[in-house]
């Protein structure tokens, strides 16, 4: 899962980030309400978002080529 974001284009990275942010928000809400099956899901989502944000930032600063 760690390296699967390297093959995506910039637009795909942005759309993936938006969907992960929505999933993260829903999971956080469900944790507050108390209906989460996997309590580690929040941590993994947060880390996946961080990886995506890093790759997007590298594209923005031209460290990675589009």
DARANOR-V544116 format. One record per residue. N is the residue number from 0. RES is the residue in three letters. SS is DSSP state (helix for helix, strand for strand, loop for the rest). PSI is psi in whole degrees, 0 to 359 (NA if undefined). Layout:
((N:RES:SS:PSI) (N:RES:SS:PSI))
This chain:
((0:UNK:loop:331) (1:UNK:loop:323) (2:UNK:loop:3) (3:UNK:loop:343) (4:UNK:loop:345) (5:UNK:loop:335) (6:UNK:loop:353) (7:UNK:loop:150) (8:UNK:loop:172) (9:UNK:helix:317) (10:UNK:helix:322) (11:UNK:helix:324) (12:UNK:helix:318) (13:UNK:helix:315) (14:UNK:helix:324) (15:UNK:helix:320) (16:UNK:helix:319) (17:UNK:helix:318) (18:UNK:helix:323) (19:UNK:helix:324) (20:UNK:helix:320) (21:UNK:helix:318) (22:UNK:helix:321) (23:UNK:helix:316) (24:UNK:helix:317) (25:UNK:helix:320) (26:UNK:helix:319) (27:UNK:helix:317) (28:UNK:helix:316) (29:UNK:helix:329) (30:UNK:helix:323) (31:UNK:helix:319) (32:UNK:helix:328) (33:UNK:loop:24) (34:UNK:loop:53) (35:UNK:loop:128) (36:UNK:loop:318) (37:UNK:loop:107) (38:UNK:loop:342) (39:UNK:loop:356) (40:UNK:helix:325) (41:UNK:helix:318) (42:UNK:helix:315) (43:UNK:helix:323) (44:UNK:helix:319) (45:UNK:helix:320) (46:UNK:helix:320) (47:UNK:helix:320) (48:UNK:helix:321) (49:UNK:helix:319) (50:UNK:helix:316) (51:UNK:helix:315) (52:UNK:helix:324) (53:UNK:helix:314) (54:UNK:helix:320) (55:UNK:helix:319) (56:UNK:helix:322) (57:UNK:helix:324) (58:UNK:helix:319) (59:UNK:helix:323) (60:UNK:loop:7) (61:UNK:loop:24) (62:UNK:loop:320) (63:UNK:loop:147) (64:UNK:loop:143) (65:UNK:loop:NA))
